[in-house]
Amino acid sequence: MPNYYDPHDEVFLANPWPVFRRMRDEAPAYFVEHLNMWALSRFEDVMQASMNRTHYTAAMGTTIDALITEGPKPSAFVFMDPPVHTSRRNILNPPYGKSAAALLEERFRQRTREFMAPHLARGELEIYSFASKVALYTIADIIGLSYPDITHIRALLDVWFHREPGIKGMTPQGMQAFGELHAFIMGLVRQFRVTLPPPGTHIHSFMTTPIDGQLVSDDEVFFTIFSLVITGSDTVALTAAGTIYYLAKHPTQYAEVRADHSLIPHAFAETARYDQPTNVLGRRVTQDHELHGQQIKAGQSVIFLFASANRDDREFPDADQFQISRRPARTLSFGAGIHACLGQHLARMEGRVILEEIMAAIPEYEVQIDRCQRTFTEFLQGYCHVPITFRPR
Ligand code: HEM
């Protein structure tokens, strides 16, 4: 087992849970020296830090890659503090409220059925890629991108995210894919300045709503599209695939869900707690302060180990057990504070509908556990390949 935490260490990435436990118990504010950043692993610390706007800023990035590099950051709302962050969230908010997510449900359900139909005839369905495609097309509608364009963007993102054994972080092919992605989306942004996508889409709103008398820059539109395609397609798919996987590993709980579909949202929520997909994000420190006897200095970074915080026994009894009967008063699955998940209502609706439709259409299936695969990058983790087989219809 590695000696505490290195976000790029392959041994750690393969099984982070024992390391997270040791960190929570022995070094809740752990200094990752080579990255000049503090890792917070306990629930309460991550909760408080997520809401702390006096000691931390998002303006130097929230991902590990952004935090470890100096220099100007992309103008993305996820990398902003109030008041600029607030003005962007206000423009983006409309499709993500609880009632807005409910309005999207019928269309989403139809699409889920449509994309599932060919698999039903074949008797095999791979949950991650199926869920990812349904979520991807939905976020395409919300952003204002065509399906071929978002599919091309997603394919380049997959190359960018791919990690190779022996290479810490992004591969050379990943860097090249990022360059292509940038050129491709910037080309679209220039076209959209001439021909707007339909009203109500994010791109339309960004291109027609001045903020402090000015429209947002092409760069900002690029990074907004980029962030929303990633967050809008991967996270729900990882959690839906994880739910199917963990239910297969817990047959009694699977039988309960089968018998009562109203338990589906709880199974999805428990998976988001147990195997939190956006496992680590952080901030830059703006003021010296002390935490657990450690001196945290302005200019260093602090990272929030969401995946560890959600496994903290101080908050969740028997946190290392998957239990869909939990009704936790608080979770960090969707973060907290002003950067809390923009898409959380949408995500809950999507996860529930995908799982409801699978259970309704396929009365009995077998999860091919030996073929399941995990991904664990320094940003996203979870089951990225969960095939199920069943009697063809
Ligand atoms: C199960 C699914 C999801 C999980 C577990 C999840 C988790 C999270 C977490 C933990 C954060 C907080 C980040 C921080 O504090 O820096 C976050 C932020 C965010 N999420 Fe999600 N998310 C999910 C689905 C989605 C979806 C479907 C969207 C689609 C729009 C989305 C968009 C965002 C955005 C844009 C932010 C950044 C908000 C900001 O900086 O103001 N997420 N998410």
Boltz pocket constraint, residues with backbone or C-beta under 6 A from the ligand:
constraints:
  - pocket:
      binder: B
      contacts: [[A, 50], [A, 62], [A, 77], [A, 78], [A, 79], [A, 89], [A, 227], [A, 228], [A, 231], [A, 232], [A, 233], [A, 235], [A, 236], [A, 239], [A, 272], [A, 276], [A, 277], [A, 278], [A, 281], [A, 282], [A, 306], [A, 332], [A, 333], [A, 334], [A, 335], [A, 336], [A, 338], [A, 339], [A, 340], [A, 341], [A, 342], [A, 343], [A, 344], [A, 346], [A, 347]]
      max_distance: 6.0
